[in-house]
Amino acid sequence: MVTSELPVRQRGGACGISIAIDPRLAGEAAELLKALADPTRVAMVAALARSQAPVCICDFTSAFSLTQPTISHHMSKLKAAGLVEASKRGVWTYYELRGDLPPAVARMVEAVVAGTLP
């Protein structure tokens, strides 16, 4: 075990650590994490990532035993975060992950999806 001495701290003083992050990027990351901070939305993103075709809202309603307004609420959160896009076909709305996700966002989605596998 490696031990090191801790600095002597003076009451009321600060170490002056560097926060090397763009505030705009930090805000975007926080919004993305908020969108994924719900088990149903994580499961929806995982299902969309594994799907070969857009998924109908009715399929989510059936799979989660939730009402259509609840599923639509979850999808609106994912859409607002820029994760999914929707298309209408008749009365049904189909969802899929955006194909143009920024690389960092795509890696985060991959990590979330990988974490949902048994």
Backbone bond lengths (Angstrom), bond angles and torsions (degrees), N, CA, C in turn:
res aa  C-N    CA-C-N  psi(-1)  N-CA   C-N-CA  omega(-1)  CA-C   N-CA-C  phi
1 M - - - 1.435 - - 1.528 108.50 -
2 V 1.329 115.35 133.33 1.460 120.75 178.67 1.518 108.47 -93.93
3 T 1.302 114.34 131.40 1.463 118.12 177.21 1.515 108.71 -115.47
4 S 1.297 115.05 148.09 1.457 119.86 175.67 1.514 108.42 -139.97
5 E 1.297 114.11 151.99 1.448 118.35 179.97 1.516 110.03 -78.76
6 L 1.291 114.85 138.38 1.448 120.23 175.61 1.513 109.38 -81.34
7 P 1.336 117.01 148.21 1.463 118.43 178.83 1.528 110.53 -66.80
8 V 1.305 114.97 150.69 1.464 120.51 176.22 1.524 106.71 -78.23
9 R 1.314 115.55 124.74 1.462 120.44 -177.32 1.517 110.05 -100.69
10 Q 1.293 115.26 142.72 1.452 121.80 174.61 1.520 107.72 -104.87
11 R 1.297 116.23 135.06 1.458 120.90 179.72 1.533 109.79 -56.95
12 G 1.349 114.91 131.42 1.454 120.19 178.01 1.513 113.87 85.91
13 G 1.320 117.24 -3.78 1.458 120.77 -179.35 1.520 111.27 -98.94
14 A 1.300 116.35 159.54 1.459 121.63 178.49 1.524 109.30 -125.48
15 C 1.324 115.91 153.25 1.458 120.79 -179.24 1.520 112.24 -78.64
16 G 1.323 117.04 -22.55 1.461 119.67 -179.66 1.513 112.99 75.12
17 I 1.330 116.73 48.42 1.466 119.16 178.69 1.520 110.00 -68.41
18 S 1.304 115.69 153.48 1.457 121.73 -179.68 1.532 109.28 -91.80
19 I 1.304 115.60 129.77 1.471 121.16 174.90 1.526 106.13 -104.47
20 A 1.316 115.92 91.72 1.462 121.62 -175.27 1.525 110.41 -93.00
21 I 1.340 116.10 72.83 1.452 120.24 176.76 1.520 108.17 -148.18
22 D 1.301 115.10 140.91 1.455 121.28 177.67 1.532 107.72 -71.74
23 P 1.325 119.20 122.60 1.469 120.86 -178.29 1.527 113.48 -56.64
24 R 1.329 117.29 -34.78 1.465 120.38 178.44 1.528 110.38 -65.87
25 L 1.329 116.44 -44.05 1.464 120.33 178.91 1.522 111.28 -66.18
26 A 1.319 116.63 -37.71 1.464 119.98 177.38 1.525 110.12 -62.84
27 G 1.326 116.98 -41.13 1.466 121.03 177.65 1.516 112.38 -63.73
28 E 1.333 116.50 -42.34 1.468 120.61 178.41 1.530 110.65 -63.66
29 A 1.313 116.95 -42.96 1.472 120.65 178.73 1.520 110.47 -62.88
30 A 1.330 116.92 -40.93 1.463 120.65 179.47 1.530 110.96 -63.74
31 E 1.328 117.27 -41.41 1.467 120.40 178.93 1.527 111.04 -64.59
32 L 1.320 116.72 -39.62 1.464 120.50 177.49 1.525 110.51 -63.96
33 L 1.316 116.27 -44.73 1.466 119.79 179.86 1.528 111.41 -65.56
34 K 1.328 117.64 -35.52 1.470 120.73 175.89 1.524 110.26 -61.93
35 A 1.337 116.22 -41.78 1.467 119.91 -179.94 1.523 111.01 -64.02
36 L 1.313 116.69 -32.13 1.470 120.88 -178.93 1.530 112.79 -92.65
37 A 1.319 117.32 3.82 1.465 121.17 -175.61 1.517 112.59 -87.15
38 D 1.310 116.86 37.37 1.460 122.03 178.21 1.525 107.42 -143.16
39 P 1.326 118.41 130.35 1.473 120.56 -177.03 1.526 113.67 -58.43
40 T 1.328 117.34 -36.64 1.469 119.45 179.52 1.520 110.16 -66.49
41 R 1.323 117.23 -42.92 1.466 119.61 -179.94 1.522 111.40 -67.64
42 V 1.325 117.31 -36.59 1.477 119.57 175.75 1.529 109.38 -61.35
43 A 1.327 116.77 -45.16 1.468 120.42 179.23 1.528 111.05 -63.51
44 M 1.324 117.19 -37.92 1.467 120.41 178.41 1.525 111.22 -64.87
45 V 1.318 116.42 -45.03 1.468 120.23 178.31 1.525 110.05 -62.34
46 A 1.315 117.40 -41.97 1.466 120.63 178.01 1.528 110.71 -61.75
47 A 1.329 116.95 -43.30 1.467 120.29 179.01 1.525 110.72 -63.48
48 L 1.321 116.89 -42.68 1.470 119.76 179.26 1.523 111.06 -65.83
49 A 1.323 117.34 -38.17 1.465 120.70 -179.87 1.520 111.51 -65.78
50 R 1.315 116.64 -33.37 1.471 120.57 -178.71 1.517 112.81 -86.87
51 S 1.316 117.77 -14.34 1.456 121.60 -175.95 1.529 111.12 -78.64
52 Q 1.311 115.72 142.56 1.463 121.58 178.01 1.523 111.77 -86.84
53 A 1.334 116.90 -11.02 1.462 121.70 -176.68 1.527 108.69 -143.31
54 P 1.322 118.05 162.04 1.465 120.05 175.44 1.528 110.82 -56.28
55 V 1.330 115.99 148.34 1.463 122.27 -176.05 1.527 108.69 -108.25
56 C 1.329 115.27 132.35 1.456 121.67 179.55 1.531 110.57 -73.40
57 I 1.304 115.27 143.26 1.465 120.33 177.46 1.525 110.28 -56.64
58 C 1.323 117.32 -33.43 1.467 120.81 -179.45 1.527 111.20 -64.96
59 D 1.332 117.21 -31.16 1.467 120.00 177.88 1.528 111.13 -68.61
60 F 1.333 116.60 -38.31 1.463 119.65 176.00 1.522 110.88 -67.00
61 T 1.321 116.63 -40.08 1.467 120.60 179.54 1.520 109.94 -58.54
62 S 1.313 116.24 -44.62 1.456 121.43 179.96 1.532 111.86 -69.31
63 A 1.324 116.85 -44.81 1.464 121.17 -175.92 1.521 112.94 -65.35
64 F 1.325 116.81 -35.35 1.460 119.90 -176.10 1.514 113.35 -99.99
65 S 1.318 118.17 -3.43 1.466 122.15 -176.80 1.526 110.87 52.35
66 L 1.316 115.34 42.33 1.457 122.67 177.24 1.515 108.92 -117.78
67 T 1.316 115.83 160.24 1.463 119.08 179.39 1.525 110.19 -74.27
68 Q 1.310 115.24 159.73 1.456 120.57 -179.80 1.535 111.38 -60.79
69 P 1.349 119.52 -42.10 1.465 118.03 177.70 1.541 113.04 -61.65
70 T 1.316 117.48 -35.34 1.468 120.28 178.58 1.525 110.55 -67.42
71 I 1.319 116.35 -44.29 1.472 120.33 177.73 1.527 109.57 -62.66
72 S 1.325 117.65 -42.99 1.468 120.98 178.85 1.523 111.23 -62.18
73 H 1.324 117.03 -37.40 1.467 120.80 177.11 1.525 110.35 -61.18
74 H 1.334 116.36 -47.07 1.465 120.12 179.06 1.523 110.65 -61.72
75 M 1.326 116.54 -43.58 1.462 119.82 -179.57 1.523 111.60 -65.50
76 S 1.327 117.08 -34.83 1.468 118.98 179.12 1.526 110.48 -65.91
77 K 1.329 117.40 -35.24 1.463 121.02 176.24 1.538 110.36 -64.33
78 L 1.328 116.53 -44.02 1.467 120.56 179.52 1.525 111.35 -67.17
79 K 1.325 115.71 -36.76 1.460 120.34 178.98 1.525 110.35 -68.58
80 A 1.333 117.43 -43.38 1.464 121.51 178.67 1.529 111.40 -61.67
81 A 1.322 116.82 -31.37 1.465 121.46 178.70 1.526 111.83 -79.34
82 G 1.338 116.62 -5.36 1.450 120.73 178.15 1.513 114.48 82.02
83 L 1.330 117.09 17.91 1.462 120.31 -177.95 1.520 113.43 -89.30
84 V 1.322 117.14 -33.48 1.461 120.16 -174.90 1.522 110.27 -126.00
85 E 1.319 114.29 160.24 1.458 121.27 172.09 1.514 107.77 -130.02
86 A 1.313 115.47 153.76 1.463 121.26 -174.52 1.515 110.02 -121.68
87 S 1.334 114.75 151.57 1.458 120.85 172.74 1.522 107.79 -140.35
88 K 1.317 115.61 142.83 1.467 121.40 -179.80 1.523 108.98 -96.57
89 R 1.332 114.55 138.55 1.468 122.30 172.97 1.517 106.17 -135.44
90 G 1.311 115.56 100.26 1.464 119.15 -174.45 1.515 108.91 68.21
91 V 1.329 115.98 -127.90 1.460 120.29 -179.72 1.528 112.30 -89.23
92 W 1.334 117.19 -7.01 1.462 120.56 -174.28 1.518 111.34 -99.49
93 T 1.329 114.47 147.87 1.459 121.31 174.06 1.524 108.26 -110.15
94 Y 1.315 115.04 132.67 1.461 122.13 179.37 1.523 109.17 -112.03
95 Y 1.325 115.87 140.96 1.454 121.72 -177.47 1.520 110.64 -120.85
96 E 1.331 114.25 149.57 1.458 121.18 173.20 1.524 108.30 -151.86
97 L 1.329 115.14 158.15 1.460 118.56 174.82 1.516 108.27 -65.94
98 R 1.313 115.72 144.14 1.460 119.10 177.53 1.513 109.14 -63.40
99 G 1.304 115.61 137.82 1.457 120.77 179.70 1.513 113.80 -78.20
100 D 1.324 116.46 -15.09 1.460 120.79 -175.86 1.525 112.80 -111.75
101 L 1.341 115.84 36.53 1.459 119.25 178.49 1.527 109.76 -63.79
102 P 1.330 117.42 138.74 1.467 118.59 174.87 1.530 109.56 -58.72
103 P 1.329 117.55 149.10 1.469 120.63 -176.36 1.526 114.10 -52.18
104 A 1.318 118.24 -42.25 1.472 120.36 -178.95 1.523 110.67 -65.20
105 V 1.325 117.27 -38.73 1.468 121.46 178.67 1.526 109.72 -69.01
106 A 1.323 116.86 -42.40 1.468 120.46 178.51 1.523 110.87 -60.36
107 R 1.336 117.25 -39.96 1.474 120.48 178.15 1.528 110.65 -65.73
108 M 1.327 116.65 -37.85 1.457 119.68 178.68 1.529 110.18 -65.60
109 V 1.322 116.62 -42.86 1.468 120.27 178.15 1.516 109.72 -62.55
110 E 1.336 117.39 -43.47 1.473 120.51 177.74 1.521 110.87 -58.49
111 A 1.329 116.86 -42.09 1.471 120.45 179.52 1.523 111.21 -65.06
112 V 1.327 116.62 -41.66 1.471 120.15 178.69 1.515 110.10 -63.67
113 V 1.339 116.79 -45.62 1.459 120.75 -179.70 1.519 110.84 -63.59
114 A 1.323 117.23 -42.64 1.465 120.81 179.23 1.524 110.18 -61.79
115 G 1.312 116.90 -34.92 1.461 121.19 179.95 1.512 113.59 -72.57
116 T 1.324 118.53 -10.26 1.464 121.08 179.65 1.524 112.56 -97.96
117 L 1.314 116.58 -3.79 1.468 119.25 -179.93 1.526 109.09 -77.91
118 P 1.346 116.40 142.19 1.472 118.80 179.38 1.515 112.41 -67.72
